[in-house]
């Protein structure tokens, strides 16, 4: 269960300018997910996470994701930009944006896989189109499978801001393989 404490500058009880801000979070044991990989389909795992029946993976807690929805061939992740996402230029770091794009694209592939089949990203090609700040509002990142074969899949992800403007786009190739039997 995620426990995040954020002290943004705009909060009424915000620290004085220049004062350090703090953030604390926790996560569940990732072995819980790993133990289910061969037993449930990718869509079943993702929908269980979306419903809260399974905890989100640690990366979702680390970046402070606000939500996840999954259907076969498509996954959507939401994130509210925070100060702790910022780079030295005062915008959300490209690594955070890339993490959202990679997760949405790869999980979209995962949503098409039966129990006993795994995947891994082989590449991620990202195009950054707009800067992201707190003023961007909630970000929505939607991934979709463009093509899936027996051994590889091609997926894309689109990141939009609260106004629906395209922020970034990515494509990703994934390798598909049978998981070892337990």
C-alpha positions, 0 to 999 in steps of 0.5 A: 500500500502506497503511503506518500507524503508530499509537501508541494510549494503551493500547499498551505503548510508548505515549507519556507522557500529553500527549505527541504521537502520530504517524501516517504513511500512504501511498497509491497514485496515484488515477489508477490507479482513474480509468483503469479506470473505463470498462473494468471494471464497478463490481463488478469494480473493488470486488472487485479492491480487496477482493482486493488486486489494486488498491490501495484509494483514498486515503480508505481509507488516510486513515481507516485502513479495515480491510477492504472486501467487495463483492457486487452491490448491497452493500458492507461496510467495516470500521474499528477506531476509533483516537485519531486519529478523535476529536473534542474530546469524546473520541469518533469524529468524525461526519465519520469516521462519515459518511465510512464511511456515504457510502462504503458507500452509494455504493459499493453503487450503484457495484457495480451499474454496468456498465463505462462508467457512473459515479455521484456522490452527490447527498445524504447524510442521516445519523442518529447513534444512539450515540457511538463510542470505542475501546471500541466495537471494530471497526465494520462499515458495510454499504451496500445499494441500495434502488432503482436506475433509469436516472438515479438510485439510492437506497442506505442504509448501517448502521454497527454496533459490535463488539456488533452495536449500530446506531451510525448510519444513512444514506440517499444518492441518487446520480446515474448517468451515462455516462462520457466515452469515452477 
